Structure formats: C-alpha cells, structure tokens
C-alpha cells in the first residue's frame, strides 16, 4: 500500500510539473510572438528564443518521464 501512495504522489508531482512547464512555455512563446510581430530588438529576441527552447526542452524531458511511467504501468511493475 505504501508503494501505491508513493506512486500516486510521484504521478501528482509529475502532473504539477507538466502544468507548470506548459504554462511557462505558453507565456514565453506568446511573449516571443508579440516581440516578433512588433519587430523588437535583436538581443532581446535571442534571449527569448533561448527561453522558448529551454521551456521546450523541459516539456520533452517530462514527456520522456511520462513514457517511462507508462511502460512501468503497462508491464505490471506499477500498481
């Protein structure tokens, strides 16, 4: 029973991290789009582009973690 509780806590933490990363990506991407439409400065655009790439990388890492949990679940090692 303790394993199930720990697994549920891990899953809930993963959902919270996913939601935070998705919100961060949307905010940065929207800011990047606004700046591109306004023709903003080149230095700031590069900084925002790097933030967008970092947010995308965070989401990709979370996708891999979700895939690992899914494999564990489907193989019977979880629950």
Backbone bond lengths (Angstrom), bond angles and torsions (degrees), N, CA, C in turn:
res aa  C-N    CA-C-N  psi(-1)  N-CA   C-N-CA  omega(-1)  CA-C   N-CA-C  phi
1 X - - - 1.442 - - 1.526 111.03 -
2 X 1.324 117.78 -35.83 1.459 120.40 179.17 1.529 111.00 -64.41
3 X 1.339 116.55 -34.75 1.460 119.85 178.25 1.518 110.13 -61.99
4 X 1.323 116.50 -45.08 1.462 120.30 -179.08 1.519 111.14 -62.06
5 X 1.318 116.32 -41.30 1.462 119.96 178.79 1.529 109.99 -63.37
6 X 1.320 117.05 -44.32 1.463 121.35 179.31 1.526 110.30 -63.63
7 X 1.337 117.01 -41.40 1.465 120.90 179.24 1.523 110.84 -63.28
8 X 1.320 116.21 -43.09 1.466 119.68 179.02 1.519 111.09 -63.48
9 X 1.328 116.38 -39.33 1.470 120.07 177.07 1.526 110.48 -63.86
10 X 1.330 116.86 -41.97 1.465 120.35 177.20 1.521 111.09 -62.00
11 X 1.316 116.38 -43.08 1.454 120.63 -179.90 1.525 111.14 -65.22
12 X 1.328 116.87 -40.77 1.460 120.50 179.08 1.528 110.27 -65.23
13 X 1.327 116.47 -41.45 1.465 120.57 177.55 1.532 110.43 -62.21
14 X 1.315 116.22 -40.31 1.466 120.74 178.56 1.532 110.64 -63.77
15 X 1.325 117.15 -41.49 1.466 120.69 178.00 1.528 110.13 -62.69
16 X 1.322 117.21 -43.04 1.467 121.01 179.06 1.526 111.08 -63.58
17 X 1.323 116.49 -43.00 1.466 119.96 178.19 1.518 111.05 -64.70
18 X 1.353 116.64 -39.72 1.470 121.14 178.46 1.534 110.03 -61.15
19 X 1.336 116.35 -47.92 1.462 120.29 -178.84 1.520 111.45 -62.35
20 X 1.317 117.04 -40.65 1.465 120.71 178.88 1.526 110.70 -65.95
21 X 1.323 117.21 -43.10 1.467 120.69 -179.80 1.524 110.80 -66.34
22 X 1.320 117.73 -40.50 1.468 121.10 179.32 1.522 110.47 -65.50
23 X 1.323 117.60 -41.84 1.469 120.81 178.29 1.519 110.49 -64.56
24 X 1.337 116.49 -43.15 1.465 121.03 179.05 1.530 110.24 -61.52
25 X 1.327 117.13 -43.20 1.462 121.33 179.30 1.530 110.63 -62.48
26 X 1.320 116.92 -44.94 1.467 120.34 -179.34 1.521 111.13 -62.75
27 X 1.334 117.34 -42.29 1.460 121.17 179.73 1.525 111.49 -63.57
28 X 1.310 116.72 -47.60 1.460 120.95 -177.59 1.529 110.14 -67.75
29 X 1.329 116.05 -41.19 1.461 119.43 -179.49 1.529 110.50 -65.54
30 X 1.332 118.17 -40.04 1.461 121.71 177.80 1.528 110.35 -63.61
31 X 1.326 116.87 -42.32 1.467 121.13 178.07 1.522 110.35 -63.39
32 X 1.322 116.41 -41.61 1.461 121.40 178.39 1.532 110.58 -62.74
33 X 1.330 116.53 -42.69 1.464 121.14 179.65 1.524 111.40 -65.06
34 X 1.342 116.35 -42.00 1.470 119.89 178.05 1.516 110.73 -61.57
35 X 1.325 115.78 -43.07 1.453 119.31 -178.07 1.534 110.74 -67.82
36 X 1.322 116.76 -39.37 1.464 120.11 179.20 1.522 110.38 -64.55
37 X 1.335 117.40 -38.74 1.457 121.10 179.08 1.527 111.10 -68.34
38 X 1.326 116.48 -33.05 1.461 120.76 -179.03 1.523 111.42 -84.59
39 X 1.331 117.79 -10.16 1.463 120.65 -178.51 1.510 112.12 70.63
40 X 1.314 116.44 44.26 1.468 122.56 -176.65 1.515 113.42 -64.19
41 X 1.330 115.43 175.62 1.458 122.68 -178.39 1.513 112.98 -61.98
42 X 1.318 116.01 150.35 1.460 121.58 -175.15 1.531 112.06 -68.67
43 X 1.328 118.45 -40.67 1.462 121.51 -177.95 1.520 112.18 -64.19
44 X 1.305 116.71 -43.52 1.458 120.89 -179.96 1.521 110.36 -68.75
45 X 1.321 117.39 -36.01 1.461 121.48 178.24 1.514 111.50 -61.92
46 X 1.315 116.73 -40.73 1.469 120.88 178.38 1.526 110.42 -64.69
47 X 1.321 116.01 -40.47 1.465 120.45 178.58 1.528 110.57 -63.29
48 X 1.326 116.57 -43.71 1.462 120.18 178.34 1.521 111.34 -66.60
49 X 1.320 117.44 -38.14 1.464 120.60 178.15 1.522 110.06 -60.53
50 X 1.322 116.45 -41.30 1.465 120.17 177.91 1.532 111.27 -64.87
51 X 1.340 116.74 -37.42 1.465 119.83 177.23 1.522 110.90 -65.15
52 X 1.336 116.31 -40.31 1.469 120.36 178.02 1.524 109.94 -62.74
53 X 1.323 116.80 -44.07 1.473 120.59 179.62 1.525 111.26 -63.93
54 X 1.328 117.31 -38.59 1.466 120.62 178.57 1.527 110.47 -65.93
55 X 1.328 117.17 -42.69 1.460 120.67 178.44 1.527 110.30 -63.47
56 X 1.328 117.07 -40.14 1.464 121.00 178.01 1.530 110.24 -64.07
57 X 1.320 117.12 -40.54 1.469 120.87 178.80 1.533 111.00 -64.88
58 X 1.329 116.88 -37.92 1.471 120.40 177.19 1.520 110.52 -62.00
59 X 1.325 116.71 -43.38 1.464 120.59 179.77 1.526 110.22 -65.33
60 X 1.324 117.63 -39.89 1.464 120.39 178.39 1.528 111.13 -62.70
61 X 1.324 116.95 -40.30 1.470 120.52 178.19 1.530 110.32 -63.55
62 X 1.320 116.62 -40.47 1.451 119.93 178.28 1.525 111.13 -67.35
63 X 1.329 117.82 -36.15 1.467 120.69 176.48 1.526 110.85 -61.48
64 X 1.322 116.16 -41.01 1.468 119.26 178.47 1.528 110.56 -64.47
65 X 1.322 116.58 -39.36 1.463 119.84 179.27 1.532 110.47 -66.26
66 X 1.321 117.49 -40.63 1.460 120.99 176.65 1.524 109.73 -61.48
67 X 1.321 117.01 -41.74 1.465 120.58 179.35 1.525 111.03 -62.45
68 X 1.335 117.60 -39.62 1.466 120.39 177.71 1.524 111.07 -63.51
69 X 1.335 116.09 -43.64 1.466 119.02 178.82 1.524 110.89 -64.04
70 X 1.312 116.80 -37.51 1.462 120.44 178.95 1.526 110.65 -64.20
71 X 1.326 117.14 -41.83 1.463 121.12 178.41 1.527 109.92 -63.54
72 X 1.327 116.77 -43.50 1.466 120.14 178.06 1.519 110.67 -60.42
73 X 1.319 116.53 -42.54 1.454 120.63 -178.72 1.533 110.53 -65.54
74 X 1.342 116.44 -47.74 1.465 120.29 -177.02 1.524 112.56 -68.72
75 X 1.313 117.53 -27.13 1.464 119.92 179.63 1.533 112.05 -84.52
76 X 1.323 117.34 -7.22 1.463 120.58 178.06 1.506 113.98 90.38
77 X 1.322 118.75 5.28 1.463 120.52 179.16 1.526 111.79 -82.24
78 X 1.306 116.53 -9.13 1.469 121.33 -179.56 1.515 107.10 -128.82
79 X 1.314 116.42 122.17 1.470 125.23 -178.31 1.467 110.50 70.28
